[in-house]
Amino acid sequence: MSPDKQDLDAFRREVRAWFEKNRPADPGFLLPQSFMEVGTDEQFYFLRDWQRKVYDAGYLGMAWPKEYGGGGKSQTLQDIATREMVRQKVPFMTNTIGLNWAGPLILNMGSEDQKNAYIKGILNAEDIWCQGFSEPDNGSDLGNAQLRAEPDGKEFVLNGSKIWTSLGKHAKYMILLARTNLAATNKYEGLSFFLIPMKIAGIDVVPIRKLTGEFGFNQTFFADARISESCLIGQEGGGWQVAMATLAFERGAVGGQAGGHSMMSKEVSEVVRLARAAQRNGHPAIEDPVIRDRLVQLIMEERSLALNSARARIKPLVAERPGSIDMSSKLAGSEYQRRLNQFALSLQGANAAYYVGDKNAYERGQWQRSYFNSFSATIGGGTSEIQHNIIGERVLGLPKS
Amino acid sequence: MWDADQRPVIKFSDEQEQLLGVATNFARDKFPLDRARKRIAASEDLDRSVWEEMVSLGWLGIAIPEEFGGSGLGLAEVVTVVEPLGRHLAGTPLVSTTLVAQAILVAGTPAQKGVWLPKICQGAIAALALVEPHGDWNLKHLTVQARPEGDRLVLSGIKTFVTDALSAELVLVSVALANAQALVLLDKAALGAAVIEREVVIDETRRSYRIKFDGVSVATTNLLQPSLSAAALKQIDEAACLLLSAEMCGGASGVIDTVVDYLKTRKQFGRLIGSYQALKHPVVDALLMLDAARSHLYYAAGIFGDPIEGELAVRMAKALAGDALTFASDRAIQFHGGFGFTYDCDAQLYRRRAIWCEAQHGDAAHQRRKLADMMLDLQT
C-alpha cells in the first residue's frame, strides 16, 4: 500500500518541521563532512547522539522490517526524510557503513540470528560498523585481498592487515573480506566474507594520520585473532559475490539502505558567497571577469550532476548508452567537489595560506580541510583513474587496459 | 521544473519520445557519413528528395500551431529531431527555417503569419540574415539599414552567413530602422536586386552566402511588428541556442562512436590502441561532457520560454554542448594518428561542424559571459 500524494505532502511538512526544530546547534568545533573524517572523540559522540535522536524520532531505517528495529514503512517516506536532511544540511548519519552497506547486506543475505543481533544496533548507532576491504598492497585490486582466514575446527584464525578503516577505533563490528582458501583455482574463489567483532584478542587498530594532519582512518592489524564460523555471511569461498553485492549497496546501484545522508557536500552557492566576501584589487572578487567565468563553470557543473540524475530517470534519454550516467556519477561528483574546494581556496587570496587552527582562517579553515578531504572520494571506492577504465570498458566497450 | 524535494525535473513528452525514435531511424537510414561527403561534393545546394521526406513527416511544422498547418507542439519536440540529424552531420535548412517561423510567430502580423507559416509547413525554405561583416554575436549590433521611402523600405549594407539563401523562398533580415532594430521579410522577388555571393565556409555540409542589399526595396508591410522585434530577436537567439545544442550533442555522440570504433580496431605495438589509458581516459571525459550537455539540453527543451530560467538553461546547454563537441572532435582527430591528419578521416567533419556551431549565436565563453551577468549580480 503506497501512501497518496496528500499523505506524502503532510509527511514532508512534518519532517521539515521536526528537523527545523531539532537540528543541533553549532557544537563550537569544526564538524567532519563524512564518516571518513571523524577524527576526535568529541566529534564522534556528537554525531552518534545525533543519529540516535533521528532514529528515535522515526526518520531512519523507516523502510527496514519492524521486527528487527526498522520502521516497517514505505521507502518513499524514508526518501523524503533523507532528502530533507540533505536540504537542511543537518549533520550526516555517522554509522554509514552499517546503515548503507552492512545493514542491507545482512537483511538480504544474513541469517535470522544475524538480523536479530545487528540491525537495531546499526540504526540507533549503539553498534558502529567499519569495513575491512582494502589492504596496504591491494588498493584498487580488491579481488587480490590477502588477509588470511584459516579454518580451524569451528573457528577461523585471522592474520594480516586491512587499511583505511574509518571509525575503526569506535567500531564494534567489521565487514571483512578474507582469504580462506589458498589453493583455489582463481583468486576470487579463495575469498570469504565475515561479520566480525572488533573487540577481541589479536585485533589492533592503529590510527593513520591523514594529509589534513587529522586522524580518522586506521590500519587494522590481525595477529592470530580467532572468530567463530558463525561470523560467515554467504558461503565459504563465496566472499567475492558478497563483496560485489556490498559494493552495489555502497555505490547506491541497489536500494535497501537505511536512509539518511552520509556526506555533506560543499555547494557552489557557498563559493559564490565566498566570492562576494573575498577581495581583488580593492573590489569584491565576484566582480573579476576571470573569477566570474570560473564560477559560472562550477554552477553549470553542479547543475549537471542534478540534471544527469533527472535524465537517468527517463528511459528513452539513456537508451543510447545505458548505465553511462549511473556509472560516471561517482567520478563526476567527486572530481567536481575537488575542483570546487580548490577554487574556494584560491578565492581567499593571501588568506588561502591559513589553516585549521588559526583564528584568522576563513570559516575555521573548513575549505582548506575540505579540499584535502575531497581526495578521499576521488581515491576511495575506486580511484578516478580506475573509474575511467571501468566506464571506458563497460559503457564504450573499449579494450581492457 | 523542480519537484517537492527541490530536485530539478526534466519534462519529456510522449511526442518527444515518439519523434526521437522516428528521427533516430530516419537519420541513420538517410544520412550515413558517406552521404555527408556526397553532400559536400554535390553541386546543388539542397538534397530535395530528403527535404521532401522531412516535410512529409511534418517536421517543418512541429512547432507551428495547427491553425497554420502545423502540429501545434513546441521546440522541445523539434530538439528530438535535430539531435539525431546532428549525430549524422546532416546539413539541412531545418534549423534556420524553424527559427524564421519562430520569429514570425512572435512578431509577425496576422497577414504574414497567414501567408508564410502554412508555406513553411509545406516545405518552403526560409533563411536567416542576422550576421554582419563585423562578426559581433550581439544581434542588436546592426549596420544594415532600412530607410523608409513612402510605403517602401530601402535596404543597404551586407549580411554574411546566410545559409541556403539561393534555395530560400523567404529571407528574414535584421535591420536598423530609425535607430531601432527591426526585422524584414524578403521573398525571392524582393531579393532580385541583391548581390548574392557564395561563401567558402568551414562546415562544408552548409551552403552559405553573403548578401549585399544595396538597392533592395520592399513594401513596409513586410516589416515584422516593430514593437515586437526585440522579443522576436530574443526568441531567435534562445531557440538557436537550443537547437544548436541539440545539433552539437548529436555530433558529439557521433564523433565519440567514430573514435571508439577506431580505438577498438587499430593496433600498434601489438595492442589495440583503445587499451592505452592515454587514449581511453580522454574519450571517457568526452562522454562525461556529452552526458552533462545532453542533460542540460533536455532540461532546457522542457522549460523553453520560461522567463529567466529558460534563457539560463539554453545558454548553459549551448556552452556545454559546444565544449563537448569541440573537445570530442579535437581529440578524435588526434587519436586517429596519421589518418586523422587526412581529409578522408571523418573526425575532421565533426571538428568543422563544431567550429561552425560555435560561431553561430555565441561560443561557450560568450554564453558563460552572458550567464555570469544574469546570475552573479543578483544580491542574495
Chai-1 contact restraints between the chains, C-beta under 6 A:
chainA,res_idxA,chainB,res_idxB,connection_type,confidence,min_distance_angstrom,max_distance_angstrom,comment,restraint_id
A,R83,B,D5,contact,1.0,0.0,6.0,A-B,restraint_1
A,I286,B,L376,contact,1.0,0.0,6.0,A-B,restraint_2
A,R292,B,A372,contact,1.0,0.0,6.0,A-B,restraint_3
A,R292,B,L376,contact,1.0,0.0,6.0,A-B,restraint_4
A,D293,B,R368,contact,1.0,0.0,6.0,A-B,restraint_5
A,V296,B,R368,contact,1.0,0.0,6.0,A-B,restraint_6
A,V296,B,L371,contact,1.0,0.0,6.0,A-B,restraint_7
A,V296,B,A372,contact,1.0,0.0,6.0,A-B,restraint_8
A,M300,B,M316,contact,1.0,0.0,6.0,A-B,restraint_9
A,S304,B,A292,contact,1.0,0.0,6.0,A-B,restraint_10
A,A306,B,P8,contact,1.0,0.0,6.0,A-B,restraint_11
A,L307,B,P8,contact,1.0,0.0,6.0,A-B,restraint_12
A,L307,B,S295,contact,1.0,0.0,6.0,A-B,restraint_13
A,L307,B,H296,contact,1.0,0.0,6.0,A-B,restraint_14
A,L307,B,Y299,contact,1.0,0.0,6.0,A-B,restraint_15
A,N308,B,S295,contact,1.0,0.0,6.0,A-B,restraint_16
A,A310,B,P8,contact,1.0,0.0,6.0,A-B,restraint_17
A,A310,B,V9,contact,1.0,0.0,6.0,A-B,restraint_18
A,A310,B,I10,contact,1.0,0.0,6.0,A-B,restraint_19
A,R311,B,I10,contact,1.0,0.0,6.0,A-B,restraint_20
A,R311,B,S295,contact,1.0,0.0,6.0,A-B,restraint_21
A,I314,B,F12,contact,1.0,0.0,6.0,A-B,restraint_22
A,P316,B,E17,contact,1.0,0.0,6.0,A-B,restraint_23
A,P316,B,L20,contact,1.0,0.0,6.0,A-B,restraint_24
A,L317,B,Y298,contact,1.0,0.0,6.0,A-B,restraint_25
A,S324,B,D291,contact,1.0,0.0,6.0,A-B,restraint_26
A,I325,B,D291,contact,1.0,0.0,6.0,A-B,restraint_27
A,S328,B,L288,contact,1.0,0.0,6.0,A-B,restraint_28
A,A332,B,L288,contact,1.0,0.0,6.0,A-B,restraint_29
A,H388,B,H281,contact,1.0,0.0,6.0,A-B,restraint_30
A,H388,B,V284,contact,1.0,0.0,6.0,A-B,restraint_31
A,I391,B,V284,contact,1.0,0.0,6.0,A-B,restraint_32
A,G392,B,K280,contact,1.0,0.0,6.0,A-B,restraint_33
A,G392,B,V284,contact,1.0,0.0,6.0,A-B,restraint_34
A,L396,B,V260,contact,1.0,0.0,6.0,A-B,restraint_35
A,L398,B,L263,contact,1.0,0.0,6.0,A-B,restraint_36
A,L398,B,G274,contact,1.0,0.0,6.0,A-B,restraint_37
A,L398,B,K280,contact,1.0,0.0,6.0,A-B,restraint_38
A,P399,B,L272,contact,1.0,0.0,6.0,A-B,restraint_39
A,P399,B,G274,contact,1.0,0.0,6.0,A-B,restraint_40
A,P399,B,S275,contact,1.0,0.0,6.0,A-B,restraint_41
A,S401,B,S275,contact,1.0,0.0,6.0,A-B,restraint_42
A,S401,B,Q277,contact,1.0,0.0,6.0,A-B,restraint_43
